[in-house]
Amino acid sequence: MTPAILIYGNCQGEELMLTGRYLPSFQGRVAFKWIPSHKVSAADWDTLYGPDFMRDVVTVWEQVEAGPVSPHRAALHRLLPAGFPVVKFPPLSALFLWPFSGADPRIAADPDRYPWPDSVGAVLSTEAGDDDTLFDRYMTMTAERMPDLERRLRMDAARWRATDALADFAMGPWVEQNFRTTKLFHTSGHITAAATVVLFKNLLRLTHGLNLAALAQEAHALLRHHRGQDFECVPIHPLVARNLGLTWYDLDARYRWHGHEWTFRQYILHYIRWAPYLD
Amino acid sequence: MKSAFIFGHSGNLQDALGPGWSVEDGYAWAVGAESRLTLALPGDDTTYVLRFVVHPLINPGVRDSQRAIFKVGDAILARFAIAERQAVEIPLPPALTSGVRSLELTVEHPDAMRPADFQASSDLRWLTLCFHSAGLIGADEASPAGDGPNLPVVLVAGGIVARQLAGIASALPNFRGRAAFRYVDTATDIGSAEPGWAMGAVSGAAACWLQMETGRASTIEGLGSVLLPGTAIRRFGVPHMRALWPFLSADARAVPEGDLYPSARYRFGDRIAAGIRAAGMSDDALFALYEAAGARDMPDLDALLAADVADWERLDGQSDIALAAFLKNNFRVERLFLAPSVPGPALLRALAERLLAFPLPGGDVPAADLDTVMEGYMGPREELPVHPAVASHFGLAWWHPDLSYRWFGNRLSFRDYMLGYMRWAAWRP
């Protein structure tokens, strides 16, 4: 029986699982499993994640969350004997980079098309106009409504501190030190490979019985050209990049959106028009 | 949607909220016992539905939902008990909206709580429901009929390219509400895998685009036998190109590796790279060896191109659309192939354009609509790097020395890819 590391977490957990699975040194020696904390249902604990599922698990990497213990987390804890090896890691998020992320009533009826709402784009969605007019309106409105980004950053940093305090290692200070020079997020909740590799190395470091040096080198090699969770990249507003001093930002960059790569302008226009796209 | 209303400081309801609100950056809490808001209306005769997206403050086991009563004057429009984030829809009687420019709504919410009373919080506000957005929606739009089973169906049968073409056609505005494009994977057994197809949508299809030289013969024959007589079948081939990858060959290492690489780690073999022993060599030395061997063994590229052209012309002869001339004239200008058997966006567009030129239930498709749907489309993330000497020989306008290639989840230079290939390095999708 191949020993397994079980990851309990959101889609960042899937990213860690895939990284573990593709590491050459782990193949045939350590397996990786993932319970998606954002999708698991009450019935899953009886059907999918029972004793058979847990039989080969030797370590759990548990993504923490602020607030009271959810019923699913409690169900996970019930599966683990006292003293079972658990490494707790924080979730990574960055709301401050997308200050107009908010609400869009279209999502209620069509939740998957553009799941990262832009409140100004939503307001403009019912206005008539050609591309130039709509984009100019978007840029004008967002410039007028641009919030205090440093305050937004402080709010996120407070959230990072809260979840770091629950975990076995902190990521907040690393994010604060690096987000200006390295792209760490594709959306407010989806991370680049630069963030994955740091998270992964921290988990390896705290997992008993692993050859950290060799694995860390392999993880770096595996992810050095990888894009991370890039199937939906929400472009960052140029004013946000300027105000926050994002040195990696490229005004002409193209962002992957499923089968497409769009500029900031193209993304915003597609979003406002709620336009279909190709996978 | 006729109007979008966004709560919060960055929204557009700053002047519309009356008493009973606590506004934050991206939303507004309804506080106390009652909240009022005035929404702008278009004043036309359309029948509308108001859709609010809200989430409640709950205290599990003590208060599991928040009640809300939406009123105009004394008239109650709707009541809800809201236990989680959801969209609630309120049909608006035409008498309230027809010829009227604004709607004064009152929301009664009798279950206010203070977070500080039951959470680790200093929030002393009497909170009830958090309002995110609202949409004023035509009643017809709120309950759309959907595609419905009665739309004419165009079957698009074949492999991955057929699926891509079905996706492109489905996204075109011409066909919304007029026709449905349905992909049929001819690699599966149509009879056993999807029995509903055979007797239902397939037999009544208005047309069928059929990709040649792929799929199971029994499925393709079965498809032909269940289509109604007279159904227009348009056969199309998917061309390949080898001249851009002259070292293409089998590699003994290229075998399926379970779930990790179901086809192979590197499914396009390179005979030069496969012949180099990479162990113990530095990257620079290894790549230099590859470059030298490649330069020495470069085959006659024009002969390879001639063979490709002959194959394209053969395909044209069997197909209902012609592509050979387009391919010959454009492969230098546009990136028509991402890999020998992987069409790029420009080739997919050419295929779609030709198939859409046949009569269809939605009518003629303007080229501009196709351009819009395909704006920024990149195609599959399986781009096989092109050798610089090949790009130079053919004068590929779309190629440049710093071109990077999408390889599943990665983006690589030609050098990075070749080094990974020679070392048979693991990569992550």
Chai-1 contact restraints between the chains, C-beta under 6 A:
chainA,res_idxA,chainB,res_idxB,connection_type,confidence,min_distance_angstrom,max_distance_angstrom,comment,restraint_id
A,Y22,B,A426,contact,1.0,0.0,6.0,A-B,restraint_1
A,Y22,B,R428,contact,1.0,0.0,6.0,A-B,restraint_2
A,P24,B,A426,contact,1.0,0.0,6.0,A-B,restraint_3
A,F100,B,S10,contact,1.0,0.0,6.0,A-B,restraint_4
A,G102,B,G8,contact,1.0,0.0,6.0,A-B,restraint_5
A,G102,B,G26,contact,1.0,0.0,6.0,A-B,restraint_6
A,A103,B,I6,contact,1.0,0.0,6.0,A-B,restraint_7
A,A103,B,H132,contact,1.0,0.0,6.0,A-B,restraint_8
A,A103,B,S133,contact,1.0,0.0,6.0,A-B,restraint_9
A,P105,B,A4,contact,1.0,0.0,6.0,A-B,restraint_10
A,P105,B,R51,contact,1.0,0.0,6.0,A-B,restraint_11
A,P105,B,V53,contact,1.0,0.0,6.0,A-B,restraint_12
A,P105,B,S133,contact,1.0,0.0,6.0,A-B,restraint_13
A,P105,B,A134,contact,1.0,0.0,6.0,A-B,restraint_14
A,P105,B,G135,contact,1.0,0.0,6.0,A-B,restraint_15
A,A108,B,R51,contact,1.0,0.0,6.0,A-B,restraint_16
A,A108,B,V53,contact,1.0,0.0,6.0,A-B,restraint_17
A,A108,B,A87,contact,1.0,0.0,6.0,A-B,restraint_18
A,S119,B,I6,contact,1.0,0.0,6.0,A-B,restraint_19
A,S119,B,S10,contact,1.0,0.0,6.0,A-B,restraint_20
A,S119,B,G11,contact,1.0,0.0,6.0,A-B,restraint_21
A,A122,B,A4,contact,1.0,0.0,6.0,A-B,restraint_22
A,A122,B,I6,contact,1.0,0.0,6.0,A-B,restraint_23
A,V123,B,A4,contact,1.0,0.0,6.0,A-B,restraint_24
A,V123,B,I6,contact,1.0,0.0,6.0,A-B,restraint_25
A,V123,B,N12,contact,1.0,0.0,6.0,A-B,restraint_26
A,S125,B,A4,contact,1.0,0.0,6.0,A-B,restraint_27
A,T126,B,M1,contact,1.0,0.0,6.0,A-B,restraint_28
A,T126,B,S3,contact,1.0,0.0,6.0,A-B,restraint_29
A,T126,B,A4,contact,1.0,0.0,6.0,A-B,restraint_30
A,R145,B,S10,contact,1.0,0.0,6.0,A-B,restraint_31
A,L222,B,R428,contact,1.0,0.0,6.0,A-B,restraint_32
A,H225,B,N410,contact,1.0,0.0,6.0,A-B,restraint_33
A,H225,B,R411,contact,1.0,0.0,6.0,A-B,restraint_34
A,H225,B,L412,contact,1.0,0.0,6.0,A-B,restraint_35
A,H226,B,G409,contact,1.0,0.0,6.0,A-B,restraint_36
A,H226,B,N410,contact,1.0,0.0,6.0,A-B,restraint_37
A,H226,B,R428,contact,1.0,0.0,6.0,A-B,restraint_38
A,R227,B,G409,contact,1.0,0.0,6.0,A-B,restraint_39
A,G259,B,Y377,contact,1.0,0.0,6.0,A-B,restraint_40
A,H260,B,G376,contact,1.0,0.0,6.0,A-B,restraint_41
A,H260,B,Y377,contact,1.0,0.0,6.0,A-B,restraint_42
A,E261,B,G376,contact,1.0,0.0,6.0,A-B,restraint_43
A,E261,B,M378,contact,1.0,0.0,6.0,A-B,restraint_44
A,W262,B,G376,contact,1.0,0.0,6.0,A-B,restraint_45
A,Q266,B,G376,contact,1.0,0.0,6.0,A-B,restraint_46
A,P276,B,A171,contact,1.0,0.0,6.0,A-B,restraint_47
A,L278,B,G167,contact,1.0,0.0,6.0,A-B,restraint_48
A,L278,B,Y377,contact,1.0,0.0,6.0,A-B,restraint_49
